[in-house]
Amino acid sequence: MALEYKIFDEGLTVIAVISGNITANELSDYAFWLITNHGTKLKAGLRHLMLVRDVKNIQLTEQDIHRFAHINLTYGLGRGKIHTAIVSQDKEVKKLASLHKTLSQIANIEVNQFDTPSDALDWLGVDSAQARAYAEKMMK
């Protein structure tokens, strides 16, 4: 899987681009990176955008989503509310994102799904032209 991320707005916004083969281990590593860097590189009130494109294979199960919820709840305590927007056209990704949305509520993470980066950034309240240009470019 290719997972790359970029930090914007002095640590308030993170845009992650996920493509290729989506694996639970890499997403877990990324979740721990977010948790570890919250309060240092990343600010409270984080706005998190996940752009999923060019999916070849999804090696991620509903059980993995439950494990991520447990990670968020256990290790993410005290970090404040996070808003996560997921942009994807893939039906399986949308199904897993819906489960993630439901399970994330108890961990103080608000998740929503979108078809376009523009709608997702509007929901997140991201006004940065640089972040918007990057998101649009990465979804092409």
C-alpha positions as CSV (number, residue, x, y, z in Angstrom):
1,M,0.0,0.0,0.0
2,A,1.1,3.5,-0.7
3,L,0.2,5.7,2.3
4,E,1.6,9.2,2.3
5,Y,0.6,12.1,4.4
6,K,1.2,15.8,4.5
7,I,0.7,18.2,7.4
8,F,-1.0,21.6,6.9
9,D,-2.1,24.6,8.9
10,E,0.8,24.3,11.4
11,G,-0.3,20.8,12.5
12,L,-4.1,21.3,12.6
13,T,-4.8,19.5,9.3
14,V,-3.4,16.2,8.0
15,I,-4.2,14.8,4.6
16,A,-3.4,11.2,4.0
17,V,-3.5,9.5,0.6
18,I,-4.0,5.8,0.5
19,S,-3.8,3.7,-2.7
20,G,-3.0,0.3,-4.0
21,N,-3.3,-2.6,-1.6
22,I,-4.8,-1.5,1.7
23,T,-3.5,-3.4,4.6
24,A,-4.4,-3.4,8.3
25,N,-0.8,-3.3,9.5
26,E,0.0,-0.1,7.6
27,L,-3.2,1.6,8.7
28,S,-2.4,0.5,12.3
29,D,1.1,2.0,12.0
30,Y,-0.4,5.2,10.7
31,A,-2.9,5.3,13.5
32,F,-0.1,5.0,16.0
33,W,1.8,7.8,14.2
34,L,-1.2,10.1,14.6
35,I,-1.5,9.2,18.3
36,T,2.2,9.6,19.0
37,N,2.5,13.0,17.2
38,H,-0.6,14.5,18.7
39,G,0.4,17.4,20.8
40,T,3.8,17.7,19.1
41,K,3.6,17.9,15.4
42,L,-0.3,17.7,15.4
43,K,-2.6,20.1,17.2
44,A,-5.7,19.5,19.4
45,G,-8.8,19.7,17.3
46,L,-7.1,17.8,14.4
47,R,-8.8,17.8,11.1
48,H,-7.9,14.6,9.3
49,L,-8.7,13.9,5.6
50,M,-8.1,10.4,4.2
51,L,-8.2,10.2,0.4
52,V,-8.5,6.7,-0.8
53,R,-7.9,6.2,-4.6
54,D,-6.8,3.5,-7.1
55,V,-7.6,0.6,-4.7
56,K,-6.3,-2.7,-6.0
57,N,-6.9,-5.0,-3.0
58,I,-8.3,-4.5,0.4
59,Q,-6.7,-6.6,3.1
60,L,-8.7,-5.1,5.9
61,T,-11.6,-6.7,7.7
62,E,-14.4,-5.6,10.0
63,Q,-12.4,-7.1,12.8
64,D,-9.5,-4.8,11.9
65,I,-11.8,-1.8,12.2
66,H,-12.8,-3.0,15.6
67,R,-9.1,-3.2,16.6
68,F,-8.5,0.4,15.3
69,A,-11.5,1.6,17.5
70,H,-9.8,-0.1,20.5
71,I,-6.5,1.5,19.7
72,N,-8.1,5.0,19.4
73,L,-10.0,4.6,22.6
74,T,-7.1,3.1,24.6
75,Y,-4.1,5.1,23.3
76,G,-5.9,8.3,22.1
77,L,-7.2,9.3,25.5
78,G,-6.7,13.0,26.4
79,R,-6.0,14.1,22.8
80,G,-9.3,16.0,22.4
81,K,-11.8,15.6,19.6
82,I,-10.7,14.7,16.1
83,H,-12.7,15.1,12.9
84,T,-11.9,12.6,10.1
85,A,-13.3,12.8,6.6
86,I,-12.9,9.8,4.3
87,V,-13.1,10.3,0.5
88,S,-13.5,7.2,-1.6
89,Q,-15.6,5.8,-4.5
90,D,-14.9,2.2,-3.6
91,K,-17.9,0.4,-2.1
92,E,-15.9,-1.8,0.2
93,V,-14.0,1.2,1.6
94,K,-17.3,3.0,2.1
95,K,-18.7,0.0,4.0
96,L,-15.6,-0.2,6.3
97,A,-15.6,3.6,6.7
98,S,-19.3,3.4,7.9
99,L,-18.3,0.9,10.6
100,H,-15.3,3.1,11.5
101,K,-17.7,6.0,11.9
102,T,-19.9,4.1,14.3
103,L,-17.1,2.7,16.4
104,S,-15.2,6.0,16.6
105,Q,-17.9,7.9,18.4
106,I,-16.9,6.6,21.8
107,A,-13.2,7.6,21.2
108,N,-14.3,11.2,20.6
109,I,-13.6,11.0,16.8
110,E,-16.2,12.3,14.5
111,V,-16.1,10.5,11.1
112,N,-17.9,11.3,7.9
113,Q,-17.7,10.0,4.3
114,F,-17.6,12.0,1.1
115,D,-17.4,11.6,-2.6
116,T,-15.2,14.6,-3.2
117,P,-12.3,16.3,-1.4
118,S,-14.0,19.6,-1.7
119,D,-17.0,18.5,0.3
120,A,-14.8,16.8,2.9
121,L,-12.7,19.9,3.4
122,D,-15.8,22.0,3.7
123,W,-17.1,19.7,6.4
124,L,-13.7,19.8,8.2
125,G,-13.6,23.6,8.0
126,V,-10.3,23.7,6.1
127,D,-9.9,27.0,4.3
128,S,-6.2,26.7,3.4
129,A,-5.7,27.0,-0.4
130,Q,-2.6,24.9,-0.1
131,A,-4.4,22.0,1.6
132,R,-7.3,22.2,-0.9
133,A,-5.0,22.3,-3.9
134,Y,-3.0,19.3,-2.6
135,A,-6.2,17.3,-1.9
136,E,-7.6,18.0,-5.4
137,K,-4.3,17.1,-7.0
138,M,-4.0,13.8,-5.1
139,M,-7.5,12.6,-6.1
140,K,-6.8,12.9,-9.9
